[in-house]
Amino acid sequence: MIELVHVEKKYDRATPLKDVNAVIHDGDVISVIGPSGTGKSTLLRCINMLEKPTAGRILLDGEDITAPKYDVTQARRRMGMVFQSFNLFEHLTVIENVMLAPMDILKKSREEAYEIGMALLKRVGMADREMQYPDQLSGGQKQRVAIARTLAMDPEVILLDEPTSALDPNMVEEVEAVIRDLAKSGKTMLIVTHEMKFARAISNRVFYMDQGLIYEDGTPEQIFDHPEKERTRRFIQRLKVLELNVDSPEYDFLEAGAQIDRYCQKNDIPPRTKYRIRLAFEELVQQLLQEVLSKEPIHVTVEYTGEEAHSTVTVSYGGPKFDPAEGENELSYKVLKASMEELTYEYDPEAETPNIVRVQIRE
């Protein structure tokens, strides 16, 4: 079992890990996902002690491997790391790459290391390439050799850092197949990946990392189908988001319109959809909620996902219950409702902004 307790990693100009806490159980297969620059690879390197955390503790079966006098080579013998850049020795053959660590570190005989190595190369479909050199292999083949080399140390924990990111698309599947087979072995695995379908299929847990921490931890079904937190939801759905805070009747609505135009252009949103997003903003904020704006600020969130060509405008505001459908400007409401796929209102007295209007844009 691995315990991460308030783990922090700070560099001069960045802090990729701010406060990471988690318990990784024996046999867990965990996919680590999230935007670029959120500390995913740094987390693996800290667990393997290739990077020493700035603060916090990492416990391996109750033993603090970050303690000053701890011999980190003991922890590394129990963990194997597969890098996105393969890291094979170019001057050694495939079988020699796999044999090297068992002979040097585990003190296996050459014959025993060879038998282990060939068995592992067969497992990853590379036994017929034993005498070739890395520069004679494709990227997918190199990565399969790198996996075999890691397995040769018989690690309890396997850390894979973007194992398919350096591969051509047609090579990704062959490496994923090897990792899928490996996941059935019962070993503990952490896999940093940007392949969402792969992460969902292979894992029993998913870490979504953001803001320097494990922002959400759950089963694949929870993370991919029912995320509890907003940032997770936006990442999973690949949402492009624009947020506007309209704080008074003197708000610069012309600039807001320009921001919407730039947002739509940047995200290749079709002109018809852009028109309806602007219409929703103008009719709701400038017309239907004019009375509210004189007393309460209005928060507007525009979300668009290109994969499904789906867009939503959410408008939230404080104050007592106020449904735009019950306002005096019936014409604006009719125009808005007729132009949109769906228009809903809800009131949640427990929320910070209890009035919420959601507009599903008709594509």
DRENPA-220732 format. One line per field, with one value per residue (C-alpha): residue number from 1; residue in three letters; x, y, z. Coordinates in steps of 0.2 Angstrom, whole numbers, plus 2048, in hexadecimal, padded with zeros to 3 digits. Layout:
# residues N
resi <- (NUM ...)
resn <- (ALA ...)
px <- (X ...)
py <- (Y ...)
pz <- (Z ...)
//
This chain:
# residues 363
resi <- (1 2 3 4 5 6 7 8 9 10 11 12 13 14 15 16 17 18 19 20 21 22 23 24 25 26 27 28 29 30 31 32 33 34 35 36 37 38 39 40 41 42 43 44 45 46 47 48 49 50 51 52 53 54 55 56 57 58 59 60 61 62 63 64 65 66 67 68 69 70 71 72 73 74 75 76 77 78 79 80 81 82 83 84 85 86 87 88 89 90 91 92 93 94 95 96 97 98 99 100 101 102 103 104 105 106 107 108 109 110 111 112 113 114 115 116 117 118 119 120 121 122 123 124 125 126 127 128 129 130 131 132 133 134 135 136 137 138 139 140 141 142 143 144 145 146 147 148 149 150 151 152 153 154 155 156 157 158 159 160 161 162 163 164 165 166 167 168 169 170 171 172 173 174 175 176 177 178 179 180 181 182 183 184 185 186 187 188 189 190 191 192 193 194 195 196 197 198 199 200 201 202 203 204 205 206 207 208 209 210 211 212 213 214 215 216 217 218 219 220 221 222 223 224 225 226 227 228 229 230 231 232 233 234 235 236 237 238 239 240 241 242 243 244 245 246 247 248 249 250 251 252 253 254 255 256 257 258 259 260 261 262 263 264 265 266 267 268 269 270 271 272 273 274 275 276 277 278 279 280 281 282 283 284 285 286 287 288 289 290 291 292 293 294 295 296 297 298 299 300 301 302 303 304 305 306 307 308 309 310 311 312 313 314 315 316 317 318 319 320 321 322 323 324 325 326 327 328 329 330 331 332 333 334 335 336 337 338 339 340 341 342 343 344 345 346 347 348 349 350 351 352 353 354 355 356 357 358 359 360 361 362 363)
resn <- (MET ILE GLU LEU VAL HIS VAL GLU LYS LYS TYR ASP ARG ALA THR PRO LEU LYS ASP VAL ASN ALA VAL ILE HIS ASP GLY ASP VAL ILE SER VAL ILE GLY PRO SER GLY THR GLY LYS SER THR LEU LEU ARG CYS ILE ASN MET LEU GLU LYS PRO THR ALA GLY ARG ILE LEU LEU ASP GLY GLU ASP ILE THR ALA PRO LYS TYR ASP VAL THR GLN ALA ARG ARG ARG MET GLY MET VAL PHE GLN SER PHE ASN LEU PHE GLU HIS LEU THR VAL ILE GLU ASN VAL MET LEU ALA PRO MET ASP ILE LEU LYS LYS SER ARG GLU GLU ALA TYR GLU ILE GLY MET ALA LEU LEU LYS ARG VAL GLY MET ALA ASP ARG GLU MET GLN TYR PRO ASP GLN LEU SER GLY GLY GLN LYS GLN ARG VAL ALA ILE ALA ARG THR LEU ALA MET ASP PRO GLU VAL ILE LEU LEU ASP GLU PRO THR SER ALA LEU ASP PRO ASN MET VAL GLU GLU VAL GLU ALA VAL ILE ARG ASP LEU ALA LYS SER GLY LYS THR MET LEU ILE VAL THR HIS GLU MET LYS PHE ALA ARG ALA ILE SER ASN ARG VAL PHE TYR MET ASP GLN GLY LEU ILE TYR GLU ASP GLY THR PRO GLU GLN ILE PHE ASP HIS PRO GLU LYS GLU ARG THR ARG ARG PHE ILE GLN ARG LEU LYS VAL LEU GLU LEU ASN VAL ASP SER PRO GLU TYR ASP PHE LEU GLU ALA GLY ALA GLN ILE ASP ARG TYR CYS GLN LYS ASN ASP ILE PRO PRO ARG THR LYS TYR ARG ILE ARG LEU ALA PHE GLU GLU LEU VAL GLN GLN LEU LEU GLN GLU VAL LEU SER LYS GLU PRO ILE HIS VAL THR VAL GLU TYR THR GLY GLU GLU ALA HIS SER THR VAL THR VAL SER TYR GLY GLY PRO LYS PHE ASP PRO ALA GLU GLY GLU ASN GLU LEU SER TYR LYS VAL LEU LYS ALA SER MET GLU GLU LEU THR TYR GLU TYR ASP PRO GLU ALA GLU THR PRO ASN ILE VAL ARG VAL GLN ILE ARG GLU)
px <- (800 806 800 803 802 801 80E 815 822 828 834 83B 82D 81F 817 810 80B 803 7FA 7F8 7F0 7EB 7EB 7F0 7EB 7F4 7ED 7E6 7E7 7E6 7E5 7EB 7E3 7E2 7E8 7FA 805 7FA 808 803 815 81D 812 818 82A 828 820 82F 83B 842 83C 83D 82D 830 824 818 81B 81A 817 81B 813 814 826 82A 834 837 83F 851 85B 850 859 84E 856 84C 83C 841 844 832 82C 82E 82C 828 82C 824 835 839 84B 852 865 869 879 871 865 853 857 866 85C 850 85E 868 85F 85C 86E 875 868 860 871 869 874 875 86C 85E 85C 85B 84D 843 846 841 831 82D 830 825 818 818 81A 82C 835 839 843 84F 85F 859 85F 853 856 84F 83E 82E 828 81B 828 834 827 823 835 835 826 82F 83F 834 82C 83D 840 82F 829 81A 815 816 816 812 815 80B 810 808 80A 81A 812 80A 7F7 7F9 805 7FB 7F0 7FE 805 7F4 7F1 801 7FC 7EA 7F2 7FE 7EF 7E8 7F8 7F2 801 7FE 7FE 7FE 7FC 7FD 7F3 7E9 7E0 7CF 7C7 7D7 7D7 7C4 7C7 7D6 7D4 7CB 7CF 7D2 7DB 7D6 7E4 7E2 7E9 7F7 7ED 7E2 7D3 7C7 7CA 7BD 7B8 7B9 7A6 7A5 7B3 7AE 79B 796 7A5 7A1 7AC 7AA 7BC 7BB 7AB 7B3 7C2 7B9 7AC 7BA 7B0 7B6 7B0 7AE 7A9 7A2 79E 791 792 787 77B 78A 793 79C 790 799 7A9 7A0 799 7AB 7B1 7A3 7A9 7BB 7B6 7AC 7B9 7C7 7BD 7B6 7A4 798 791 77F 784 78E 77E 774 781 781 76E 76C 778 770 75E 761 76D 769 756 74E 75A 75C 753 75E 76E 76A 76B 776 785 781 78D 78D 796 796 79C 79F 7A5 7AB 7A9 797 794 78A 789 782 780 77D 778 778 774 770 761 750 748 746 741 743 733 729 731 729 732 728 72E 740 73C 732 740 74D 743 73E 750 758 757 753 751 750 74F 753 755 760 75F 76F 77A 785 77B 76A 762 768 763 769 768 76B 770 768 775)
py <- (800 811 821 832 83F 851 84F 85F 862 873 87A 88C 891 884 879 86A 861 86C 860 84E 841 830 81D 811 7FF 7F0 7EA 7FB 800 813 81E 830 83C 84F 85E 861 869 862 857 846 841 84A 83F 82F 835 83A 829 821 82D 833 844 847 850 861 85D 84F 83C 82D 81D 80C 7FE 80A 80F 821 821 834 833 83B 82B 81F 815 819 80B 7FF 807 808 7F5 7F3 7FF 7FF 80F 80F 820 827 829 816 81A 80A 808 80A 800 7F1 7E4 7E2 7D3 7DC 7EA 7DF 7D5 7E3 7E8 7D6 7D3 7E3 7E6 7D5 7CC 7BF 7B4 7B7 7A7 7AB 7BD 7B7 7AB 7B8 7C4 7B9 7B4 7C6 7CB 7BD 7C4 7D5 7CD 7D2 7C1 7C1 7D1 7CC 7CF 7E0 7F1 7FF 809 7FA 7FB 805 810 803 7F5 800 803 7F1 7ED 7FB 7F2 7E1 7E9 7F1 7E0 7D7 7DF 7D7 7E7 7E8 7F9 7FE 811 815 827 82B 81A 81D 830 82F 822 823 820 80F 809 80F 7FF 7F3 7FB 7FD 7EA 7E6 7F1 7EA 7D9 7DF 7E7 7D5 7D0 7D7 7E3 7F5 801 814 819 82B 82C 838 829 82A 81A 811 818 813 801 7FD 805 802 814 824 833 844 850 863 872 868 85A 84B 855 846 834 827 818 819 81A 828 833 830 82F 838 844 84D 85C 86A 869 857 858 865 85B 84B 853 85E 86D 87E 88B 89E 8A6 8B8 8C1 8CF 8DA 8E9 8F1 8FB 8EB 8EC 8E1 8E6 8DE 8CF 8CC 8CE 8C1 8B5 8B8 8B4 8A5 89E 8A2 899 88A 888 88A 88B 89D 897 891 8A1 8AB 8A1 8A2 8B5 8B5 8AB 8B7 8C7 8C2 8BA 8C7 8D7 8D4 8C7 8C9 8DC 8DE 8D1 8DA 8EA 8E0 8D1 8CC 8BF 8B1 8AA 89A 895 883 87A 869 867 854 855 866 86A 87B 881 892 892 8A2 8A3 8B1 8B4 8BC 8B5 8A9 8B1 8A6 8B0 8A8 8B2 8C2 8D1 8CF 8C1 8C5 8C2 8B2 8AB 8B0 8A8 898 896 897 88B 878 879 886 881 88B 884 88C 884 88E 886 88B 89B 8A1 898 89E 893 895 888 88A 87B 883 87C 877)
pz <- (800 7FC 806 800 80E 80A 7FC 7F4 7E6 7E4 7D7 7D5 7C9 7CB 7D8 7CF 7DF 7ED 7F8 7F2 7FD 7F9 7FE 7F0 7F5 7EF 7DE 7DA 7C7 7C7 7B8 7BB 7B0 7AF 7A5 7A0 7AE 7BD 7C4 7BE 7B8 7C7 7D3 7CB 7CC 7DF 7E3 7DB 7E3 7D3 7DA 7EC 7F3 7FA 808 80E 80F 805 80E 806 811 81F 81D 819 809 80A 81A 81A 81E 814 806 7F7 7ED 7F8 7F2 7E0 7E0 7E4 7D7 7C4 7B9 7A7 79E 78F 787 789 790 788 786 774 774 77C 773 778 783 78B 790 799 7A1 7A7 7B8 7BE 7BC 7C3 7D1 7D5 7D2 7C7 7BD 7AA 7A6 7B2 7AC 79A 79E 7A8 79A 78C 795 798 785 780 78C 783 772 76F 771 75E 760 76E 764 75C 762 767 757 74D 756 755 763 768 768 773 77F 781 784 791 79A 799 7A0 7AF 7B2 7B3 7C4 7CA 7D2 7DE 7D6 7C4 7BF 7AD 7A8 798 790 780 77E 773 767 756 758 74F 75C 76B 76B 76C 77B 784 781 78A 799 799 79B 7A8 7B2 7B5 7BE 7CF 7D0 7D6 7C7 7C4 7B2 7AD 79D 791 789 792 78B 790 7A1 7A3 79D 7A7 7B8 7C8 7CE 7C5 7CC 7C4 7C8 7C7 7D1 7D8 7E1 7DE 7DA 7D9 7DD 7D8 7CD 7BB 7BA 7C7 7BF 7AD 7AF 7BF 7C4 7D4 7D1 7C4 7BE 7BB 7B2 7A6 7A3 79F 794 78C 78F 789 796 796 7A6 7A8 7B8 7B5 7C4 7C1 7B4 7AE 7A9 798 78E 77D 784 78A 779 772 77F 779 767 76B 775 767 75A 764 767 755 75B 74C 748 74B 75C 760 75C 768 776 774 773 783 78C 785 788 79A 7A1 798 797 7A2 7B1 7B1 7C1 7C9 7C3 7CC 7DD 7DA 7CE 7C1 7BD 7AB 7A6 793 790 77F 77B 769 76A 76C 764 774 77D 78D 795 7A8 7B1 7C4 7D0 7E2 7EB 7ED 7E1 7D0 7C1 7B0 7AA 7B7 7B3 7AA 799 792 780 784 78D 77E 772 77D 780 76D 768 774 776 788 796 7A8 7B9 7CA 7DB 7E8 7F9 7FF 7F1 7F1 7E1 7E3 7D3 7C4 7B2 7A5 793 787 776 767 75A)
//
